[in-house]
Amino acid sequence: MPTTTQMNSQNPVESPTNFIRNIINKDLEAGKHQSVQTRFPPEPNGYLHIGHAKSICLNFGTAELYKGKCCLRFDDTNPAKEDVEYVESIQEDVKWLGFGWSGAVRYSSNYFETFHQSAVELISKGLAYVCFLSSEEARVYRGTLKEPGKESPYRDTPVEKNLVLFEKMKKGELKEGECVLRAKIDMASSFMCMRDPTLYRIRFETHHQTADDWCIYPMYDFAHCIGDAVEGVTHSLCTLEFQDNRRLYDWVLEHLNAFNKPDRPHQYEFSRLNLEYTVMSKRKLQTLVEDKLVSGWDDPRMPTISGLRRRGYTPASIRDFADRIGISKVDSITDVALLETSIRDDLNVVAPRTMGVINPIKVIIENYAEDSIETLKAPIHPQNEGMGKREINFGRELYIDRADFEEVAPNGKYKRLALNKEVRLRNAYVINASRCEKDSNGNTTTVYCTYDADTLGKNPSDGRKVKGVIHFVEATTAVEAKFMLYDRLFIDANPGKSDNLESLINPNSCQSATGFVEPSMIEAEVEAAYQFEREGYFCRDNQSDSLVFNKTVGLRDTWNQ
């Protein structure tokens, strides 16, 4: 989070940097709350994405800033779409991002009895009724944004009968879809969510936490606010699409005896993250997975936290990204280059350097002794001497990248290898190309060179200038590796507008190449980040037993080129 002067938990934070901190500070100053408690309440119906990471950083970060508490609560009120797999992945993602929750993991299902009692209370007060309108009829009765709705014919059912009917719903004596419990509010309200919204529905589904104990399940808008109140949440932070629903949030708590208190929770909305060249809809991400347009939720092209992690993004970079985009009420689309800047800035400081040749051609140094291997020293990080040195091999046969050789230099500014032109091999000697061999298709296979033995770590003694530097690996000791070269998943900057995601998939979003790396890289740790010099930042894949490196990001921004 942005640096700010932090006080104790009973006092505000000085110099607030967003509107939510302003609100919290005023609440603390007025004595409305003595401490701050937030929550992160995902529904376990999919994997978390970078939009959720923004919310995680906000909720947990705010609690940390005010020395308060933040709960992790699964809003598990729709068993048809939920799974333990998602419960486990969400916990792992939160921990990986560097946050810990207060107390045990919570579930809305922990409070099913409280929700039920709350519903009975509303029925008893004449504020809720069992409605037998079909879903189609209910939509007609609801009205439109321009026209008020009309009251259900079941709206004036006596309290005693509603209590009996609701008990029948609870016991499973009524059919799924036959009826729902609705709040009795205002069918003429300008806010659609206040036109007698559904509070409970019947679902004969086995729940991942409560098994078959219940066959009625509360709606999110009913359960969420009560869950917040039960847990002592002070500031319920959610995205702007729930702005109108705040009225229902307040209505429910105001009409329940146990929760209508001065310090009850209040909801505050902030803009969700919209990121270029990706989708932030959990439903559409699930479609990508189910239609096998990606390899899974953790595909490195996915904006899921597990996908970003597999690609090589670090917790620090994602937290930094959340700080950079900030918190506001303005909906906008964030430039994906900002996310890449966050990871690039992080890895530039922490990533060890190494060399890998992604598209290799062979170089033979004709004046170097056969069967001789020289061990040279190279910095692990050129800007951080404290990281030490690494050993690299040099010999008669090397691999360089195909892109670093042209038979004829295209112009006078060309700084790579060409016939009768010198370049320096990174951390090694100056070489000069004399001739090359090609295959039947005219592609260069081998370049023959000579080297200047007096140029290790210094310029040629005769004063000639060698401007170009290319990377290499020694051929006989190099280790074969697979490189996964990822690009944006979609060709459209705003693919979320389309219902045909397949047509927008970037055909070049996932390419692979087989090349060579320094021999020490065989010991590279899974998910560990490295800068392959001149190529970009890579990490070792966490799902492969072989040596596979995923490209995280290039060395410079190419989005606007």
N, C-alpha and C positions, 0 to 999 in steps of 0.2 A: 504494500500500500504506500501511497505518497508519504514522505516524511512530514511529521507534524508533532507538535509538543503534546505529550500524553500526560494526563492527570490520573488520579486514582479513579476507582470505579464509581464513586459517588459524585464526581465532578465531570464537567464537559471536557472535550478535547478542544484545545485552542486552535484557531485558524482553520476552521473546517474547509475542506477542499471540494465538497459536493453537497447537493441539497439534502441528502439523507443525513449527513453529519449535522447540518444546520438544525434539522428537525429533532434529532436525538439530543443535541446540546440544549435546545429550548425545553425539551421534556425534562431533562435532568435539572436544569436551572429552576424550573417551575415546581420541582418536587413530584411530578407526575409518576416518575419511576425512580427507584433508588439504584438500580443497576440496569444493564442492557442484556437482553437475551434475544438472539435470532435463531433461525432454523434453516436447514436446507432440506426441502421436502420432495424429492423426486418420486415419480411414479415408476415402479420397477417393470416397465414394459418395453425396455430397450436399453442400449448402451448410452452413456453420457457423451455429449459432444462439446465442442469448444464454447458454445453458447451457455451450456450448463457450467462450464469452468468459470465464466464471468460471474455467474450467480454464486458459485462456491467461494470465489475470492471475495466477493462482496459480503456474503453472510458470515463466513468464518473470519475474514479480515476485519470486519466491523466489530465483531465480538472480541477479537484479540486487541484491537485498538482501545476499546473501552474496558478492558480486563473483565469482560463479561463471559457469557456462555453461548455456545451454538450447538444445537441438537441436530443429529441426523435422523430424519423421520421418513420412512417410506409410506407414501400415501397409497396404500394398497386396498383400494375400495372397488376395484374392477378385476376380479380374479380371472376373467376370460382372457385378458391380454397380458397377465403378469406371470413372472417365472422367477424361481430361485436363482437361476443363472444371472439374471439382471441384478438381483439383490447383491450377489457376491461381487459382480463386476463394478457396481457403483461404489461399494465400500472400498474396493481396491483403488479405484480412480481417485477418490477423495484423499486417501492416505498417500498415494503416489504424488499428488499435487502438494503435499506437505502440510496437510491439515488434520487435526484430531478433533473429534466431537466430544461433547460433554456427556458423561454418563454412558449408559448402554445405548445401543441402537434402538430407536423407537419405530413402531409401526402404527399406522392408523387403526389397524385391526386390534391393537392392544385396547382400544377405546370403544370397541363395538357395543359393549353394554352401555357405556355413557351416551353414545349416539342414540341408541334405542330409547333410553330413558328420556333424553332430550326431545326426541320425536313425540313420545307419549305426553310430555309436558306441553308441547305446542298443541297437540290434539285436544288435551284437557282444557286449554285456554281458548279453544275455538279458533286457533291460528293454523291448523293443518287439517286436511281431509283426504280420504281415500277416493281417488278418481278412477272411473272405469272407462273414460274416453280412450279410444285407440290412439296410437301415435299419430296417425293421419288426421284424425278428428282434432286432437290436441293442437296440431300445427295450425289448423284452420281457426280454431277458437282463440289462438294466441294473438291473432291480428298481424299487422305489419308495422314498419317503422312510421308509417303515415296514418294508420288506422288503429284505434284501440282494439284490444281483444274483447271477447265476450265471456261471461262467466260460465264455468262448467255446470251442467245440470246437477252434479253431485256436490257442488260447493256448499250447499246448506244442509248437508246430511248432519243429523244430530251428533253431538259429541260422543254420546254413549255408543251409537252405532259405529262411528269411526274407530273407536277404541276396539270394538269387537272385530271389525274388518282388518285393522292393522295387526291384531293378534293372529288372525287367520293367515295373513301374509307371512308373519314370522314363523308360524307352524308349518308352512308349506301347503296349506289347504287351498290356496288359490294358484292359478296357472301363471307361469312366466309370461309377462306381457299383458296379463289380464287387467292389471290395475297398478297404480303407483300412489305413493303418498305425496301430496303437494302442499306447499305453504299457501295460506290464504292472505294475500297481500293486496295487490291492486292490478286488476286486469286492464286498467286504462293508463298505467304508468308509462312515461316516455322511455323508461329503461326496460328493455325486453326481459332482462333477468329478474325483474320484480313482478312479472305477470304470472303469479302463482307458480313459481318454479318447482320442479320435482325435487323431493328430498330423499326418497327411498324408492328402489325398484326391486323386483323379484328376479333372482338369478340362481338357478340350480346348477352352480358350478363349485367344484372343489377348490377351496382357497389354499394357497401355498403355506399359510400360517395357521389358519383355524380349521382346516379340513372341511368337514360338512356340518360344522356347528351352526352355521347361519345359511339361510337362503334368501335373506333380504340384505341389501347392501346400500349404504348411504351414498348419495351423490357427492362429488368432490367439493362443491361449494358449501355444502352443509357440514361435511366432516372436517374440512380444512380449518375453519375458524374455531371450531370446538377443540380440535387437536391443539391448536396454538394456545388456546385459553388454558387447557388442562396442563400444558407443559410450562406455562408461565412466560410465554413469548411476549416481549414488549413491542417489538417492531417487526411486522410480518412483511418482508420485502419480496416483491414479485414483479413480473414484467407487465408492460402496458396493456396487453390484451385482457388482463383481469381488472382493468380500471373501473368499468361499469359494475363488475361483480362486487366491488367494495361495498356497495349499498346493501347487497344481500348479506355479506360478511358482517356488517354492522347490525343489520336487522335481526339476524339469528342470535347474536350475543346479547343484544338489548332485550330480547324477549325470553331469555333463559335466566332463571333466578340465580343460579350458581355463578354466572359469568358476567352479569350486568353490573360491573364494578368500575370505578374511576380509572383503575390501572389495567383494565382489560386490553388485549392486543388491538393494535390498529394496523391497517394495511397501507403500504406505500409502494407506488409503482415506479419502475425505471424502464428505460428502453431496452429491448432485447438486442442481442448481437445479430446483425445481418452481415455476412461475409461474402465478398465477391467469389465467383467461380465455385460455389458450393451450395448445398442446401442445409437448412437448419431445422427442417421438419423431421421429427422422429419417424413419422409415418413414411415420408419419402426415403429416408435413410434405410428403413426396414424394407421398402420396395427394392432398393438397390441390392440389398443382401438376398432377399427372397428370389428375385429375378436373375440372380447370379451375374449382375453387371459389375460386381466387385467380388473379391474372394471371401469377404466376411466383414463383420463389424470392425475388425482390427486391420482391415486393408489399409496400407500406408497412404492411400489417396483419400481416405475417409476423414471427415472432420471430427470423428469421435476421439475421445481422449486416448483410448487404446490404440487407435490408428496413428495418431500423432506421436504417441510414445514409441510405437514400432518404427515409425519413420525416423525417429531420432530427436524429436522435440524434447526439451527438458522441462521439468516442473518450474524451474526459475524463469525460463523463457515465456511460458504460458502465463505465469503470474505477472511478469513484466508487461506482457501484451494487455492483460486486463487493466493494469495501471495506465497504460498509454491511451487506451480507448476511453477510459473514464466512465463516470456514471451521470446520466442525464435523462431527461424526459423526451428527447428528440429522436425520432426514428430516422436512421440513416443506414447506408451501406458502407461497411468498412473496407478499405483497400487491403487486399490480401498481402500486399507488399509490406504492410505494417507488421503483420504476423511474422513474415520472413525476416524483417529487420530485427525483431526481438530475439529470434533464435540465432541469427547471424552474430549479433552483438554478444550474446552469451558464449557461443562456441568459439568465437575469435579469441576470447580470453582463456577458456578452460581446455579446449580441445588439443591434444597432442598432435604433432605433425608427423606425417609419414608419406611414402610415395606409393602410388599404384598406377599401373598402366591399363587403361580400360579397353583400348582398341590397339593391340600391340602389333608392331613390326620389329624385326630383328635388326640390330646393329652389330656388326663385327669390326672390332678395332684391330686392324691388320698388324700394327707395330707393337701390340701388347702381347706379352708372353703367353703362350698356350698353357692351359691347366694351372694358371696362376690366379688366385683370388686375393684381392687386397681388401682389408677392413678399414673403412674410413669412419670418421666421427661427424655426426650432424646434430644440430640442436633439436631437442624435442619440441621446444617452442622458442622461436627467434626473439620474442619480446619478454621472455621469462627465463632467464638463465638458471633460476632455481630449480626448474624442472629437469635440468641435466642434459646429458647427451645420449644419443642412440647410435648404435653401430649399423652401418650400411655396407653392403658388399659392392665391389667393383672388379670387373674382369674383362676378358676379351669379348665375350658375348653379352649383349644387353638387349633389353626391350625398351623402346620408346613408343609414344603414342603416334598413331598414323597421322593425326592432324598436325604433328610437329615436323613433318617432312614434305617438301615439294622438290621435285626433280629440278625445276627452274624456279628461282625466287620470283614471285609475281611482281614485286616492285622493290624499290630501294629501301623501303621502310620495313621489309620483312625481317622478323627477328627470330625465326626458327631455322631449322636445318635445311640446307639445300646443297646441291652439288657445288663444290668449290667455295663453300661458305662455312664459316666457323660459328659454333655456339658453345656455350658452357653447359655442361651437365651439372645439375643442381648439387651443390656440396661436393663436387668432384672436379674433373679436368675439362679443358677445352678440347673439342674434337672438330675435325674437318672432314666433310663427306667427299669422296672421290668418285664413286660409282654406285649403281644399284641394280638389283635383279628384280624381274617382274614375273608374274604368273601368266598363264595363257590369256587371261582377261585384261592384261595390262595393268594389274594392280601391283604396286611395289611390295615385295616380300622381305627383302634384305637390303640394308644400306651398308656399304663398306666405307670405313673411316680410318683416320689416323688420329692419335691423340698427342698433345703436347705434355710430356711428363713433368715439365717444370711449372705447371699452372695450377697445382693443387692449392687452393686457398689464396691464390695471388694472380695478378694479371700477367700476361706474357711479358717476358723480359725485354723484348725489342720495342715495347711501347704501343703495339697495335691494340686497337680497341675491339672488344668482343661484347656486343650489346645484348644478344639473345641468351636466355636461360631456359632450358627444358628439363623435365624430370625423366627418370629412368628407373629400372630395376635390373639387377644383374641376373642374367638368364638362367644359369645353372642352379642357383639357390632360390630363385623366386618361387613363390607359392601361387598356384592357380586359384582364382577366386571369381565369384559371380557378382556382378554389379547390377543392382536394380535401379534404373534411372526413372524417377517419378516426376510427373508434371501435373499441372492442374487437371482435375477429373473431368471438368466440363469446358466446352468451347465458348459457352455463353456466360457473361459476367453475372447474370441473374437467372440461373436455371430454375429457381423455385417458382417462377411464373408459369412454367410449362408443366403439363400433365404427361408429357412424353419424354421422360428423362433419357431414355435410351438413345433418342435421336440427337441428344446434346453431348453424349459421351465423347471426350477427346480421344481419338484413336491412338495418339502418341502419349497417353497419360502413363503408360507402364511399358517400358522397354528394358531389355536385359542385354548384357554383354559379358563375355568371359575374357578376363585379362589376368594380370599378375600383380602381386603385392610383395612388399618386403617380407622376408621369412618370419620376422617377429610377429607379424599380424596373424599368424595361425593361432596365437594365444590371445587374440583380441576378445575382450569380454562382451557378452551379449548386451545390447543396448548402449555400449560405450561409444562415445562420439570421437571421431578422428577427422582431422583435416587432411585429405589427400591433396598434397600440394599441387596447385594450379587447376585442380578439378572441382573441389567443393568439399562440403562436410558430409560425412557418411557415418552410419552406425551399423554394427553387426546385427543382423536380423535375429529377433527373439523367437522365431518359429521354425528355424531351419537348423538341422544338425550339421550341414556342410557350411563352408565358408562363403557366406552371402552378406554383402554390404548394401544397405539401402541408402540412396542419396537423400539427404535431408534437405539441403538447400545449396545453391551455388555460392561462389565467393562474392558475388556482387548482384545487385538488383537488375534483373533483366525484364521485368514486367512491363516497363514503359519503353522498351526498345523496339 
